[in-house]
Amino acid sequence: MPRSPEHLWRALCAQGRIRADSADGVVDAGNDRACRLTDAGELYCWPNLGAGTGLVSESIRFVQFTTGVFATCGVDASAVAYCWGKNSDGQLGVGDDRSEAPEPVRVADPLRG
């Protein structure tokens, strides 16, 4: 029986792999990670390509996110989009196809310049 992203997240918290105080908010899972956006705007993903704590960024407070097959994207309160993960098909929206971005990179926005 497939397990839900919520079930996976709770199991990771119980195992001590994720900080237990990251258990509030919205959860989603992609092919290679599960992520949770807390009420405070902190985004935790496991496994996370960057820091081992699961916290995606110390400085960015997200208001929305989605996980894809091998990449995750989020938007902050200023409507700035960030993506990270694998980029073999240019899915990060950064103008190239680097193999991966372990930390959030700002998505190119042709309307803002």
N, C-alpha and C positions, 0 to 999 in steps of 0.2 A: 504494500500500500504506500503510495507516495506521501511524503510528509510536506506539510505546508511551510512556507517561509517563517511563519510565526513559531512553529514547533522547532524548526532548526535553530532559530535565534535563541529561544528559551534554553535549548540544550547546550548551546555554546556558552551562554551565561552560567549555567549550572556547572559546567566543566571548568569555569574560570578562564576561558579563552577570550571572553569579552567582558568588559566592566559591567557589573550587574546594574549600575545606575544608568546604563544606556538602554534599558528595557522599556522605556516609554516611547510613544510616538508611532510612526508609520513604518511598516516593514515591507520589503520586496526582495526577491531573489532572482538572479540571472543564472546562466549556465555554470559559472565558476565562482559565484560569491553570493552572500546574503548581506543585505544592508538594512539599517534602521536609521530613520531621521527622528531625533529626539524633539521634544517640545521646545527646547532651547536652540534648535537649529544646528546642532552637532550631528554630523553624519558619520556613522560607524559602519564599516564593511569588514567582513571576514570571509575568506582571507583577504587581507589588504596588501596591495603591492608595495605600499610605502611603509609607514611606521607599524611596528608590531602590536600597538595598542588597539588597532582597529579604527581609531579616529582618523578620518580622511584628511582633515585640515584643521590646524589650530586657529587660522585666521578667517576662514570663510564660514559664514553662517548660512546654511541652505534653507530654502522654504519649500523646495520640491525636488524630487529626484526620480530617476528610473534606472533599472539595471537591464542591460542587454545580454547578448550571448557572451561576449568577452569584454565589454566596456560598460561603464556607468557614467551617467551625466546628471548634473544638478544645476539648479538655478538659485541665485541668491536674491535677497530682498530688492536689489536694484535691477533685477531682471537680466543680470549677467549670467551667461551659461558657461559651465565648466564640464569637461569630460576627462576621463582617465581610463586606462586599461590598454588593451591591444588596439592597434591602429593599422593593421595590415591592409584594410580596404578603405582607409581614410575615414572610418566611422567616428573619429574624435572631432572632426570638423575644424582642424587646425591648419588646413591648407597643404598637408603633405601626408605621407603614409609611413611615418616612423613606426618601428616595430611595436613600441608600447610607451605609455606615459604612466609612470608609477604614481604620480601625484596629479591633482587637478590642473588642467591647462585651460586657459580661457579660449572659448570657441570663437572663431572669426565671425564677426557680425557685419555684413555689408551695409547695414543701415546706420550703424554707429561709427564705422570707420576704424 
